[in-house]
Amino acid sequence: MKKTYLWIIIILALVVIVFTATFLLRRDGLPWTSASRTIPPYLPPVGEVNPTATFFAPSQVTPTHRPDLVWIDPNLPDLLLEQLSGMDFLETTDQWEEAATTLAVGDENPSAYWVFAAAVPFPTVMDGITLDQLRAAWQGGKNPLAPNQPLLMTQETRDVLSDYWGEPDFNAVEIINKESLSTQAWSQRPSLAILPFEQLSPDWKVLTIDSISPLESDFDPRVYGLSVPISAVGFNPNLFQEITSNRDPDKMTSVVLTGVTALVRATAWTMELEGINYPARDILPYLQEADILHISNEVPFLNGCPEPDPGQVGLRFCSDPRYIQLMETIGTDVVELTGDHFGDYGPDAMLYTLEMYNQRDWPYYGGGADRQDAQKPVLFEHNGNKIAFLGCNAKGGGYATAAQGYPGAVACDFP
């Protein structure tokens, strides 16, 4: 029994000794303890490293827009898309949400305006409509020209306007291809079409929208109802600062033709009462804004021309030379001489009239000092546009007297 107690005491003593020694070693940080010893990593000799697979969790990256990526609305006009296709520096995406910059219909930051025209067959009497009338027709209301007919346009025009105005009423629009649009409009008069400005041709009459016409020289697309803004929005809208509108005033030439002008009878009599420039009082701004103003002056100027008579019965006419002031005031650029009455007072009056035009550097055509002179065209080049005036008198006979060595209007028998 005593031996058993003795062994228990010895074991307890050993436990106490081991515990105490361990505690002291950790506290003092002896050289062979982990508290002070630094174990250098094992570096295997070159050539002894065996590749092993490393497993790791992929990092979570938040998607960001690439600053050079752009999205272009596919519903933009074909002419504009063609223009953009030439910009090789653009890197595009089909997903607008991926793009840092977008180009689309909208008025947030217009880079250009795409101009459309409300047009009708040329013989139409109406001159203008309001934007409210046009929008009402788009939304299913009555066509202001033809209540029972839809608006005529191409699919491209419909797509662009839908981006800007919203979808039209189901029956509000009739889609016609570009080549047939004019023919279709003429065949179902009265009719109203909407078409891009660059597709206008002489068989169309352009209506004003709220009294504004895209044909005017001082046209401002920002206040015109059928201008559709094309906006560049996002990181770098300056990428699109070079895009241009389909209406470029630097490529346009405005030609105004007055038709027959005869400063005789009641017109001349009124000029004597009210002043020589009286006939231009209400139309002067329209004439002066023309790049080329054409005047078809039917009669010759004559010193000693009889006083004007508003009740004149005879058909032999002349104008007082003072009346040429009116042609100066309105800004005449070219004079047509195909009229029946150019020869009413003989060769001297015609040659005198031609001299008055030459003194003012006004070219003339359709009549002249002789047949060769009368057959010459008048040519203009303006803003890259080449325009020719050529004329003759279809009646011939005594109305067309231009011949070798004799002045007058020229007959329509050109070689």
C-alpha positions in Angstrom: 0.0 0.0 0.0 2.8 2.3 0.9 4.5 1.5 -2.4 1.4 2.5 -4.3 1.2 5.9 -2.6 4.9 6.4 -3.3 4.4 5.8 -7.1 1.5 8.2 -7.2 3.6 10.9 -5.5 6.4 10.3 -7.9 4.1 10.6 -11.0 2.5 13.8 -9.7 5.9 15.3 -9.1 7.0 14.4 -12.6 3.9 16.1 -14.1 4.6 19.2 -12.1 8.2 19.3 -13.2 7.4 18.9 -16.9 4.6 21.5 -16.8 6.9 24.0 -15.0 9.8 23.4 -17.5 7.5 23.9 -20.5 6.1 27.1 -19.1 9.6 28.5 -18.4 10.9 27.6 -21.9 8.0 29.4 -23.7 8.4 32.4 -21.5 12.2 32.9 -22.0 12.2 32.2 -25.8 15.2 30.0 -25.8 17.1 29.6 -29.2 15.5 26.2 -29.9 12.0 27.3 -29.3 9.5 28.4 -32.0 9.2 31.9 -30.4 12.6 32.9 -31.7 13.5 30.5 -34.4 13.0 31.5 -38.1 12.8 28.5 -40.5 13.8 29.5 -44.0 11.5 28.1 -46.8 12.8 25.1 -48.7 14.0 26.1 -52.2 14.5 23.1 -54.4 17.3 23.1 -56.9 16.5 24.4 -60.4 15.1 21.6 -62.5 13.6 19.8 -59.5 10.3 21.7 -59.4 7.4 19.6 -60.5 4.3 21.6 -61.7 1.2 21.1 -59.6 -2.4 22.2 -60.1 -3.3 25.3 -58.1 -7.0 25.7 -57.1 -8.4 29.2 -56.5 -11.7 31.0 -56.4 -12.0 33.4 -59.5 -12.2 37.1 -58.6 -15.6 38.8 -58.9 -15.3 41.6 -61.5 -18.1 44.2 -61.8 -18.9 44.8 -65.6 -18.1 48.3 -66.8 -18.7 50.2 -70.1 -15.8 50.3 -72.5 -15.2 54.0 -73.1 -14.7 53.5 -76.8 -17.8 51.4 -77.5 -20.8 53.0 -79.2 -24.3 51.9 -80.0 -26.0 53.3 -83.1 -29.8 53.1 -83.4 -30.5 50.8 -86.4 -33.7 52.9 -87.1 -31.7 55.9 -88.1 -32.1 57.1 -91.7 -30.1 55.0 -94.2 -28.3 58.1 -95.5 -27.0 58.8 -92.0 -26.1 55.1 -91.4 -24.1 55.3 -94.6 -22.4 58.4 -93.4 -21.5 56.7 -90.1 -20.2 53.6 -91.9 -17.3 55.7 -93.2 -16.2 56.6 -89.7 -13.6 53.8 -89.3 -12.6 54.9 -85.8 -16.0 53.9 -84.3 -16.2 50.6 -82.5 -19.8 49.6 -82.3 -21.9 47.1 -80.4 -25.4 45.7 -81.1 -26.3 45.9 -77.4 -27.0 49.5 -76.3 -26.5 48.6 -72.6 -22.9 47.7 -73.3 -22.0 51.0 -74.9 -20.5 54.0 -73.2 -21.9 56.4 -75.9 -25.2 56.1 -77.9 -26.5 57.8 -81.1 -30.2 57.7 -81.5 -33.3 59.8 -82.1 -33.9 62.1 -79.2 -33.6 65.7 -78.1 -31.2 65.3 -75.2 -28.0 66.4 -76.9 -28.6 66.9 -80.7 -25.6 66.4 -82.9 -27.7 66.9 -86.1 -31.3 67.4 -87.2 -32.9 65.1 -89.9 -35.3 67.2 -91.8 -38.5 65.9 -93.3 -41.1 67.6 -95.5 -44.9 67.5 -95.6 -45.4 67.4 -99.4 -48.3 67.2 -101.8 -48.7 66.9 -105.6 -47.7 70.3 -107.1 -51.2 71.4 -108.2 -52.5 71.3 -104.7 -54.0 74.6 -103.5 -53.3 74.3 -99.8 -50.0 75.9 -98.7 -49.5 74.8 -95.2 -50.7 72.9 -92.1 -49.9 72.8 -88.4 -47.9 70.3 -86.5 -50.9 69.6 -84.4 -52.9 68.6 -87.5 -50.0 66.3 -88.6 -49.6 64.7 -85.2 -53.4 64.1 -85.0 -53.4 62.4 -88.3 -50.4 60.2 -87.2 -52.4 59.2 -84.1 -55.5 58.2 -86.1 -57.2 61.5 -86.6 -58.2 63.0 -89.9 -55.7 63.7 -92.6 -55.9 67.5 -93.0 -55.9 67.2 -96.8 -57.7 64.0 -97.4 -59.8 62.9 -94.3 -60.3 59.4 -95.6 -56.7 58.7 -96.7 -53.6 57.7 -94.6 -50.4 59.6 -94.6 -48.0 58.3 -97.4 -44.4 57.5 -96.6 -41.6 55.0 -96.9 -40.9 52.4 -94.2 -37.7 54.2 -93.3 -39.6 57.5 -92.7 -42.1 55.6 -90.5 -39.3 54.0 -88.4 -37.6 57.4 -87.8 -40.8 59.2 -86.9 -41.9 56.3 -84.7 -38.8 56.7 -82.6 -39.6 60.3 -82.1 -43.4 60.4 -82.0 -44.2 56.9 -80.9 -46.0 54.3 -83.0 -48.7 55.6 -85.4 -52.3 54.4 -85.3 -52.7 51.2 -87.3 -54.6 52.8 -90.2 -52.8 56.2 -90.1 -49.9 55.4 -92.4 -49.6 53.7 -95.8 -46.1 52.4 -96.6 -44.9 53.0 -100.2 -41.5 52.4 -101.6 -39.4 55.5 -102.4 -39.5 55.0 -106.2 -43.4 54.9 -106.3 -44.2 57.5 -103.6 -44.7 60.4 -106.0 -46.7 58.4 -108.5 -49.0 57.0 -105.8 -49.5 60.5 -104.3 -50.5 61.9 -107.7 -52.8 59.0 -108.5 -54.9 59.5 -105.4 -55.1 63.3 -105.0 -55.7 65.0 -102.7 -53.0 63.3 -100.8 -50.3 64.1 -98.2 -46.9 62.5 -97.9 -44.0 62.9 -95.5 -40.6 62.4 -97.0 -36.9 63.2 -96.2 -35.8 66.6 -97.5 -33.1 65.1 -99.8 -35.8 63.2 -101.7 -37.8 66.3 -102.8 -38.3 66.7 -106.5 -40.1 69.3 -108.7 -43.3 67.4 -108.8 -43.8 68.0 -105.1 -45.1 71.1 -103.4 -43.7 71.5 -99.9 -46.2 72.6 -97.3 -45.3 74.9 -94.4 -45.5 73.5 -90.9 -46.8 76.2 -88.6 -45.8 78.8 -91.3 -42.2 77.5 -91.5 -40.8 76.0 -94.7 -37.6 74.0 -95.0 -37.0 75.7 -98.3 -36.5 79.1 -96.7 -32.9 80.5 -96.7 -33.1 81.5 -93.0 -34.5 78.1 -92.0 -33.9 77.0 -88.4 -34.3 73.2 -87.9 -34.7 73.6 -84.1 -38.1 75.3 -84.5 -39.4 73.3 -87.4 -42.0 70.6 -86.6 -40.6 68.0 -88.9 -37.0 68.2 -87.8 -36.0 65.0 -86.0 -33.1 65.5 -83.5 -30.3 62.9 -83.6 -28.6 62.9 -80.2 -25.2 61.6 -79.0 -25.4 60.7 -75.3 -22.9 59.2 -72.9 -19.2 59.1 -72.3 -17.9 60.7 -75.5 -20.6 62.4 -77.6 -17.9 64.3 -79.4 -17.3 61.2 -81.5 -20.3 62.3 -83.6 -19.6 66.0 -83.9 -18.8 65.6 -87.6 -22.1 64.1 -88.7 -24.2 66.3 -91.0 -27.9 66.8 -91.6 -29.7 65.8 -94.8 -30.4 69.5 -95.4 -27.1 71.2 -96.1 -27.6 74.9 -97.0 -24.1 75.0 -98.5 -25.3 72.6 -101.2 -28.6 74.4 -101.9 -29.5 77.0 -104.5 -32.7 78.9 -104.4 -34.1 79.9 -107.8 -37.2 82.2 -108.0 -39.1 82.6 -111.3 -41.6 85.4 -111.5 -43.3 84.3 -114.7 -44.4 86.9 -117.2 -43.7 90.5 -116.2 -45.2 93.3 -118.2 -44.9 96.8 -116.7 -47.8 98.1 -118.8 -51.5 99.1 -118.6 -52.9 99.1 -115.0 -49.6 97.9 -113.5 -47.7 100.9 -115.0 -50.5 103.3 -114.2 -50.4 102.2 -110.5 -46.6 102.6 -110.5 -47.0 106.2 -111.6 -49.4 106.8 -108.7 -47.7 104.8 -105.9 -44.1 104.8 -106.9 -42.0 102.7 -109.3 -41.2 100.0 -106.6 -44.9 99.6 -105.6 -45.4 96.2 -107.2 -42.6 94.7 -105.0 -43.9 96.1 -101.8 -45.4 92.9 -100.4 -43.1 90.3 -102.1 -39.7 91.9 -101.9 -38.3 89.7 -99.1 -39.2 86.5 -101.1 -37.4 87.9 -104.2 -34.3 89.2 -102.5 -33.6 85.9 -100.6 -33.3 84.0 -103.9 -29.8 83.0 -105.0 -31.0 83.4 -108.6 -33.9 85.7 -109.5 -35.4 85.1 -112.9 -37.6 87.8 -114.6 -39.5 87.1 -117.8 -39.8 90.7 -119.1 -42.4 90.5 -121.9 -42.0 94.0 -123.4 -39.2 96.4 -124.5 -38.2 99.6 -122.8 -38.8 102.7 -125.1 -37.8 106.3 -124.8 -41.1 108.2 -125.4 -43.3 105.3 -124.5 -46.9 106.5 -124.3 -48.4 107.2 -120.8 -49.8 104.1 -119.3 -53.6 103.6 -119.7 -55.3 101.1 -117.4 -58.1 100.7 -119.9 -55.8 100.1 -122.9 -57.5 97.9 -125.5 -54.7 97.5 -128.1 -52.0 94.8 -127.6 -48.9 96.8 -128.5 -46.8 97.4 -125.4 -43.7 99.2 -124.1 -42.4 100.3 -120.8 -40.9 103.6 -119.7 -37.1 103.2 -119.2 -37.5 104.5 -115.6 -39.3 101.3 -114.7 -36.1 99.3 -114.9 -35.5 100.7 -111.3 -38.1 98.1 -110.1 -36.0 95.3 -111.7 -32.9 96.7 -109.9 -34.7 96.9 -106.6 -35.8 93.3 -106.5 -32.3 92.0 -107.5 -32.7 90.6 -111.0 -30.1 88.0 -112.0 -31.3 86.7 -115.4 -33.9 88.0 -117.9 -36.0 85.9 -120.2 -37.0 87.3 -123.6 -39.2 84.7 -125.1 -42.4 86.8 -124.8 -44.8 87.6 -127.7 -44.4 91.4 -127.2 -40.6 91.9 -127.2 -40.8 93.1 -130.8 -43.8 95.3 -130.5 -41.9 98.5 -131.2 -39.3 97.2 -133.7 -35.6 96.5 -133.7 -34.4 99.8 -132.2 -36.5 99.3 -129.0 -35.3 95.7 -128.7 -31.6 96.7 -129.1 -32.1 99.6 -126.7 -33.5 97.2 -124.1 -30.7 94.7 -124.6 -28.2 97.6 -124.0 -29.9 98.4 -120.7 -29.5 94.8 -119.6 -25.9 94.7 -120.7 -25.1 97.8 -118.7 -26.3 96.1 -115.6 -24.6 92.8 -116.3 -27.9 90.9 -116.5 -27.6 87.9 -118.8 -30.6 87.2 -121.0 -31.8 84.2 -123.1 -34.7 83.2 -125.4 -34.2 86.5 -127.4 -31.3 88.6 -128.4 -29.6 90.9 -130.9 -29.7 88.1 -133.5 -30.6 84.5 -133.8 -27.2 83.2 -132.6 -27.3 85.6 -129.6 -30.9 84.5 -128.8 -30.1 80.8 -128.8 -27.4 81.0 -126.2 -28.1 79.5 -122.8 -27.4 81.3 -119.6 -25.3 79.3 -117.2 -25.0 79.6 -113.4 -22.9 77.6 -110.9 -23.7 78.1 -107.3 -22.9 75.9 -104.3 -21.8 73.1 -106.6 -25.1 73.2 -108.5 -25.0 73.9 -112.3 -28.2 75.6 -113.6 -28.9 76.5 -117.2 -31.7 78.7 -118.7 -32.6 78.1 -122.3 -35.8 79.3 -124.0 -37.7 80.0 -127.2 -41.0 81.2 -128.5 -43.2 78.3 -129.5 -45.6 80.4 -131.6 -42.9 81.4 -134.0 -43.9 83.6 -137.0 -44.2 87.3 -136.2 -43.6 86.6 -132.5 -40.2 85.1 -133.0 -38.2 87.6 -135.1 -34.6 86.8 -134.2 -32.7 86.1 -137.4 -29.3 86.8 -138.9 -28.7 90.5 -138.2 -32.1 91.1 -136.7 -33.1 91.1 -133.0 -36.1 89.5 -131.3 -37.4 86.4 -129.5 -36.1 83.1 -131.0 -38.2 80.4 -132.5 -38.2 76.8 -131.2 -36.3 75.4 -134.2 -32.9 74.9 -132.7 -30.6 72.6 -134.7 
